[in-house]
Each structure stands twice: as C-alpha cells, then as structure tokens.
C-alpha cells in the first residue's frame, strides 16, 4: 500500500506504507548513526517525532528486548529508504512487527537523502505521514512541551541494593542510564520531577541524576528554583534534558537548534584537557553560551562541529552536566567514566557527611 510523507513547507515524498492505516503528525528529525535503531526508536527523548534514518537499510537484525530503552517505540513514525523484512536471529522480533505492536507506522522506499537535505536546509518542522496520498485537513501545533502527565500520582520505584542511594529524576529516562547506576551497585529511587522537596529529603539520598527526556526544558520552568535548591544540597549529574534543566535552574537560557544533533559519532572536546572524544547525541535544544556568563556555571565540553555547549560544571558545588549521552546505547562508550566520576564524588560527600 502506498503512503506519503508531507512536510509543512509543502514538499511531499512517497513510499510504501507498513502498519496502521492512519494519519499521524510529528516533528520531522533525522538520525545519522549506522546502527542502533532499537535504542533510538524506544528512546523517550524521541517521543512524538517522526524519525528519518540516514542509513539505507533498517531492520536487518530485528528487535531484541535487551536493547530497548523503554517499553515501546516512542517515535510517532518511522521513515526509511529500505525496510528489511527477511528472517531475524532467534529471539528477535522483526521491526515491522514490533512497530505494529506499538501502533507506529513505517514508510519505506523513501528518498531519505532528499528528506534529510530538506531538513538541513529548512530546519525541523511539522510533518505528516499518511496511508493516503493526500494532505492533512489541518496542521497541528508542533509539540515541544511534554507536561508531567503520568507523574502526579506516580509511586516512587526503588531498585538495587548498593551503599549509595541515588535519586533518578525521571523526565522520561532511558533504561541504559538506570542500568549504569545498577552496575555501579547503587540503590536507585526513580522520582517524578514533581516530587516535593520534603518527600525527596525524607528518602535520605546521597546524590541526584537528572535524566534525559523529550521536548523543551522550559516546560519545567516553574520548578527551576526547586531544582537549584536540590543541586545546591546534593551532588548532581544532568544528562541531555537534565543538563538543560540544571543549566536553566542556575540562570542559563536555552535555544532550539535548526535541526538538532542526532547520531552516534558527534565529536566533543573537554575544554579542561583538550581531549576530543566521540559521543552519542539526541537533542533539539542547547544552552546558550552567552547566558552562562550570568550564572555560576562554567563550560566543561564543547561540540567540535559547531562549538555549542556540551557540558557544564559548577566550580564550588558537586554539579556536572553533559548534553550528550555517556551511557551511549547506541554509540561509543568513551564517556561511561562520567558515571564513575559522579559516584566517586557522591561517595566522598557521603563520607564527609558521616564524619561530620
């Protein structure tokens, strides 16, 4: 069955439709990695977006549950040049089947190079995928705010049994972040970002990790003063959206990139050491460099390609943030040491507290 991808600037691309017969709308974005579609599609940071894969063949190794980052595909739609529909290894689920289970359509046979070139030229925009080659009746507003829909009544979930107790502030975290904390023998409490300070303090936490998540960090502006209070009292580590939220909490401003950073080979430089390493990234927003001057924060990492801020630290507090994903999944594992450094700081602070 034929289908169509229509961009809000009027450009249209046709292909072969797979899955539910419906029209869906979402922000069009593209991913440049050669592997890792299992992790990408289930990453909550892609919630509500239509993902175009630059690699020409997608689906060749199916879906393995051990690789997914949440319980289902989070993207609104999938666009590929060629969809592999042959056999997959034992225990894996074919991509098309897994997508149907998440009610997410796939459009294959698309000239993805042209789509990506258009997004690079005009920026991310609202787009529509439909099993009918017709334009949508109306364009929905582009969704950039993802309010705490399911967090108000969420019970605090605890896992692990280590000596360090870490609070994972859940802006819709990737499971690999939790996995890394558990690998380091941490007890982890997964906390809604709407939790009260009193409830958070009652947990007797040793440190906080502000997770990744979808959308605009400004969605949490009413809580910035609360998050700053937490970060001033607990060793804190922010990843992706968590980085943006913590930066904003200390007075920085954020802006939206034209088409974002999404891939597994983005070079970043540690400005303290001059060392360049590869990173996995998925974000639309960045912390504005000039706004850092009005905060107590300092730049730790920059993006080699465009000079944008990739990490921050507080000179006198135990606060570190990174725009990229140190847990990778997918991508290079060069930054896993950041978890060890964070937890080492937490351990040192805990010893000081105990002996005080």
C-alpha positions, -999 to 999 in steps of 0.1 A, spaced: 0 0 0 13 34 -9 18 62 16 31 97 18 53 119 39 43 156 37 64 184 52 47 216 64 68 235 38 48 217 11 73 191 0 60 156 -4 77 122 -5 60 89 -14 68 53 -3 54 20 8 32 20 39 35 -5 67 13 -8 97 -18 10 109 -39 28 83 -40 64 97 -26 98 95 0 109 121 17 142 126 51 149 144 82 169 141 105 156 114 140 147 126 168 126 113 193 101 128 228 96 113 240 65 131 247 33 111 233 10 139 212 13 170 176 17 156 163 -5 185 176 20 211 168 51 191 131 42 184 125 33 221 144 63 235 118 86 252 136 116 240 121 109 205 86 110 219 61 123 193 87 128 165 89 113 130 124 98 126 142 96 92 171 71 92 200 81 71 214 45 69 199 29 37 188 -4 52 170 -6 85 156 -37 104 182 -63 94 187 -76 129 152 -71 142 143 -60 178 158 -76 209 142 -68 242 175 -64 260 184 -34 238 152 -13 241 152 18 262 115 19 272 85 -4 270 76 6 234 85 27 204 83 63 214 86 79 179 53 88 162 65 74 128 95 58 110 108 67 76 134 45 59 150 40 24 147 3 26 129 -18 53 144 -53 58 116 -79 61 136 -111 60 144 -135 88 160 -123 120 180 -141 146 163 -163 172 147 -143 200 144 -111 179 112 -95 167 110 -81 132 110 -43 131 77 -41 112 61 -65 137 74 -46 167 63 -13 152 28 -26 147 27 -36 183 34 0 192 9 13 167 37 32 149 37 33 111 67 28 88 71 44 54 98 27 33 112 32 -2 115 69 5 143 91 -9 157 97 26 187 117 13 163 143 -1 143 144 30 173 149 52 187 176 28 154 194 31 155 193 69 191 205 69 181 234 47 148 245 63 152 230 98 129 206 117 92 212 110 59 197 115 52 168 91 25 143 83 26 106 75 -4 91 59 -15 59 42 -34 81 17 -15 104 -7 -34 135 5 -25 165 25 -38 167 61 -70 186 68 -51 209 92 -16 212 107 -14 206 145 8 229 165 43 215 169 46 197 202 76 208 222 62 207 258 56 173 274 40 180 307 42 156 336 11 137 325 17 105 344 39 118 372 14 133 396 3 100 411 34 80 403 47 59 431 84 61 439 100 30 425 132 17 441 156 -9 427 191 -21 436 207 -25 470 240 -7 469 256 15 496 250 47 476 214 59 472 208 78 440 176 97 431 169 94 394 148 124 385 126 110 358 120 133 328 114 100 309 148 83 313 165 57 291 168 23 307 205 23 300 210 52 325 194 31 352 214 1 341 247 20 346 237 31 381 229 -5 390 262 -17 375 279 6 400 260 -11 429 237 18 436 203 18 452 182 39 429 149 57 437 131 67 404 114 100 413 88 121 394 102 157 387 71 170 406 81 153 439 81 177 469 114 187 485 102 173 518 94 139 502 128 139 484 147 148 516 129 120 535 144 94 512 179 102 526 195 103 492 233 106 485 230 121 451 207 131 422 208 122 385 186 144 363 176 123 333 171 128 296 136 133 282 117 148 253 109 184 244 117 219 256 133 223 291 112 255 295 83 231 303 98 228 338 105 265 344 81 266 373 104 241 391 138 256 383 141 272 417 133 239 433 159 220 412 185 246 420 179 241 457 183 203 453 215 207 433 230 230 459 224 204 486 230 171 467 258 160 443 241 162 410 246 149 375 225 160 345 222 142 311 207 158 279 174 174 290 186 170 326 217 191 316 194 218 301 171 218 331 200 222 356 216 249 335 183 268 334 179 263 372 212 282 377 201 310 354 212 300 319 190 302 288 183 276 261 175 278 224 164 254 197 188 242 171 178 243 134 178 205 131 194 193 163 222 167 170 211 131 165 237 104 159 264 82 174 296 100 162 295 136 174 330 148 185 331 167 217 361 184 234 369 186 271 379 222 275 400 215 306 421 188 290 417 195 252 409 158 247 384 151 219 361 121 221 331 107 202 297 109 217 261 97 212 236 125 210 199 132 206 186 167 213 169 198 198 178 224 224 211 237 236 223 260 264 232 294 250 268 302 255 264 339 263 239 331 290 265 312 310 282 344 319 252 353 341 255 320 361 280 304 384 285 276 359 315 270 336 318 252 303 333 217 305 326 203 270 320 219 236 309 204 203 338 203 178 315 207 148 295 238 158 311 250 190 278 245 210 279 237 247 281 200 255 287 201 292 289 223 323 302 222 359 299 243 390 333 254 403 323 251 440 294 226 440 293 190 430 273 196 399 282 183 364 261 181 333 265 168 298 244 174 267 255 141 251 246 105 264 275 90 284 256 57 286 256 56 248 230 30 237 237 33 209 271 47 202 306 49 216 312 40 253 340 66 257 321 85 284 310 58 307 337 70 331 314 100 339 292 77 359 322 65 379 334 101 385 299 112 396 295 83 420 331 88 433 321 124 442 289 112 458 309 87 479 333 114 491 305 137 501 288 109 519 320 101 539 323 138 549 287 138 559 291 107 581 322 120 598 308 155 603 
